Amino acid sequence: MINLISIIWLALFSHHLFAQATIQSNAQLDLNKQILIERAQIWVAEQQQIDVEQVEIVALDRRLKVPSCDSPHRFSFPFTSSQKTLLVQCPDNDWRVFIRVKTQAQMEGFVYRRDMQAQEPLREDDIVKTTIKGTSSGLMQGLENLATGTDSYNLTMAVKAGEAVAKRHLVKSTVVFRLNRAILAGEPIRYADVSPIPVGLSSTAIDQRFPRRLLKQAIAVRDLNAGDRLSRRDFKVKNRAMRTTTNISRGQKLNAENTQLETFYGKLPKDALLSTQDIVQMEAIRGIRSGQVLRLSDVRPAAMINKGDNVILTVGSGLLSISVTMTALENGKMDQQIALLNPESGETVRALVTGPGQASGL
């Protein structure tokens, strides 16, 4: 009986020792595997000049047994076309294994400083520049332009503080003007009557996008309601331009008697003449009705000299200049060359038109 008990006790004790040895062996294998992973990460990071945190060793097969290796492991990329596979060798026992490697990209990007709601405008103080690990696909770049006002954006969705700023979060925005009060047709629209509102560019009409300076001394062309977005079609802008005061025929010279500088509300042609200097020595190239805004396409330089006119020709300069009266043989505009006739000698000369009835010798 005693022998039977002893045999049972020895069997149980042996099983316990075996179990303890198995646990210790498995623990050692897990430690060896962790050492291998850490060494592999350090080696890949050194080879690719990146941080160790950017190197990921793809999960090793649980059945893989990694023996102890007192000497440093030897690492290499066995395939020249790829650095996603790593060959690991232990020089102590010629053990080797192939393992897969992933590296995370690292780039300069932006994260949100605070929680934000959809439709909020993105300001310079809402984001901070930082290093972002992982794929760069879809991340927003160039947000430094927020500081200069070159670009502006609105959020398309709610975001959390610390979240990376992605392209899908933002939409290009612009500023529209919302009326603070109702305005009747013909009433002036002043800066205090509107509030600038940043909105997504895609949600605006092109007529709603205009610089605020256009509202200076503008008047409403229709009754407008408080809260409406202001459109370029809702107001006229004050302008000053040259307008005709009488009907002008083709070839007629423009002067203070048939034109004047006037203020009016309405769309100004791109080539409108804006000052009295613009009509000096100009003539109409077509008939123009009274009250029309004069345009550059309506006029051309008028002739300073007409054929048959008496012309004062000046030759030389200073004390050595002489002037003689000649007869024009052709029409001439400013800075044009024309032929002149000396009526006394019958001689013909070429001269440069310098003003009305004036020319200089070549």
Number of C-alpha atoms within 10 A of each C-alpha: 6 6 8 9 10 11 12 11 12 12 12 12 12 12 12 12 12 12 12 12 12 12 12 12 12 13 12 16 17 16 15 16 17 13 15 19 18 14 16 25 21 15 18 25 17 12 10 12 9 16 15 17 12 16 21 17 19 13 10 13 8 7 6 10 14 19 17 17 16 9 10 12 19 14 17 16 15 14 11 6 7 9 16 15 17 20 17 20 18 19 14 13 11 7 14 15 11 15 17 14 17 15 22 16 13 15 14 12 21 24 20 19 15 14 12 17 14 13 18 17 22 20 14 14 11 15 20 15 15 12 10 17 15 11 12 16 8 12 17 17 14 9 21 13 12 15 12 10 10 9 14 24 22 22 22 18 13 12 17 14 13 14 14 21 22 16 14 12 18 21 19 16 22 22 19 24 22 19 20 15 14 12 19 15 13 14 15 19 20 12 16 9 16 21 16 14 13 19 21 21 18 11 9 15 11 11 12 18 16 16 10 13 10 13 21 13 16 22 22 20 17 14 12 18 15 14 14 14 19 22 16 15 11 17 23 21 20 17 15 16 20 22 23 22 17 14 13 20 14 13 16 16 20 21 15 12 9 15 22 19 17 15 12 15 14 14 10 17 12 8 12 18 23 19 14 15 9 16 23 14 19 21 21 22 18 14 13 17 14 14 15 15 25 23 18 15 12 18 22 15 15 23 21 21 24 18 15 14 16 17 23 19 23 19 16 12 9 7 6 7 9 11 14 10 17 24 20 23 17 14 18 25 19 18 14 14 19 19 17 27 19 15 11 8 7 9 10 15 14 14 22 21 24 19 18 17 20 19 28 20 14 11
